[in-house]
Amino acid sequence: MKVSWTKGLMKDVAVSVTQSYREALVTRKRLTVLLTDKINASQHSARSKEGYENPNWAYMQADAKGYERAMQEVISLINDDRVDKA
């Protein structure tokens, strides 16, 4: 669990958030799969040949990359990739 989940919270609220986070493992794993699927769909769409005909292609690519970056950030927040499980 990343520190940002509990940063700035009062201790009792932080404990509650930590407990809820741990209890939501199945939901967090499913959400990770859903977000990864969305990233893959976005990447597939961005590689489409039809997009080259659009005069705003560069903006569409930038938007797609920003979308993917945001999805990756959410995945990073919900994955339990830290070792500080105290």
C-alpha positions as CSV (number, residue, x, y, z in Angstrom):
1,M,0.0,0.0,0.0
2,K,1.4,3.3,-1.0
3,V,1.9,6.0,1.7
4,S,-0.2,8.4,-0.3
5,W,-3.3,6.5,0.8
6,T,-2.9,7.6,4.4
7,K,-0.8,10.7,4.1
8,G,-2.3,13.6,6.0
9,L,-5.1,11.5,7.7
10,M,-5.7,11.3,11.4
11,K,-4.5,8.0,12.8
12,D,-7.9,6.4,13.3
13,V,-8.9,7.3,9.7
14,A,-5.6,6.0,8.4
15,V,-6.2,2.7,10.2
16,S,-9.6,2.4,8.7
17,V,-8.3,3.2,5.2
18,T,-5.6,0.6,5.5
19,Q,-8.0,-2.0,6.7
20,S,-10.4,-1.3,3.8
21,Y,-7.5,-1.4,1.3
22,R,-6.4,-4.8,2.5
23,E,-10.0,-6.2,2.5
24,A,-10.5,-5.0,-1.1
25,L,-7.8,-7.3,-2.6
26,V,-10.2,-9.1,-5.0
27,T,-11.7,-5.8,-6.2
28,R,-8.3,-4.2,-6.6
29,K,-7.1,-7.1,-8.7
30,R,-10.2,-7.0,-10.9
31,L,-9.9,-3.3,-11.3
32,T,-6.2,-3.8,-12.4
33,V,-7.4,-6.2,-15.1
34,L,-10.1,-3.8,-16.3
35,L,-7.7,-0.8,-16.5
36,T,-5.1,-2.9,-18.2
37,D,-7.7,-3.9,-20.8
38,K,-8.5,-0.2,-21.3
39,I,-4.8,0.6,-21.8
40,N,-4.5,-2.2,-24.4
41,A,-7.6,-1.0,-26.2
42,S,-6.3,2.6,-26.3
43,Q,-2.9,1.4,-27.7
44,H,-4.7,-0.6,-30.3
45,S,-6.8,2.3,-31.3
46,A,-3.8,4.6,-31.4
47,R,-2.1,2.3,-33.9
48,S,-5.1,2.3,-36.3
49,K,-4.2,3.4,-39.8
50,E,-7.4,5.4,-40.1
51,G,-6.0,7.9,-37.5
52,Y,-3.3,9.1,-39.9
53,E,-5.9,10.7,-42.1
54,N,-7.0,13.0,-39.2
55,P,-5.3,16.4,-39.2
56,N,-5.3,16.3,-35.4
57,W,-3.5,13.0,-35.3
58,A,-0.6,14.3,-33.1
59,Y,-3.1,15.6,-30.6
60,M,-5.0,12.3,-30.6
61,Q,-1.7,10.5,-29.9
62,A,-0.8,12.9,-27.1
63,D,-4.3,12.4,-25.6
64,A,-3.9,8.6,-25.9
65,K,-0.6,8.6,-24.1
66,G,-1.9,10.9,-21.3
67,Y,-4.9,8.5,-20.9
68,E,-2.6,5.5,-20.7
69,R,-0.3,7.3,-18.2
70,A,-3.3,8.1,-16.0
71,M,-4.5,4.5,-16.1
72,Q,-1.0,3.3,-15.1
73,E,-1.0,5.8,-12.2
74,V,-4.3,4.3,-10.9
75,I,-2.9,0.8,-11.3
76,S,0.1,1.8,-9.3
77,L,-2.1,3.2,-6.5
78,I,-4.2,0.1,-6.2
79,N,-1.5,-2.5,-6.5
80,D,0.0,-3.8,-3.3
81,D,3.6,-3.5,-4.5
82,R,5.1,-2.2,-1.3
83,V,6.7,-4.4,1.3
84,D,5.8,-2.3,4.3
85,K,2.8,-4.5,5.4
86,A,2.9,-3.6,9.1
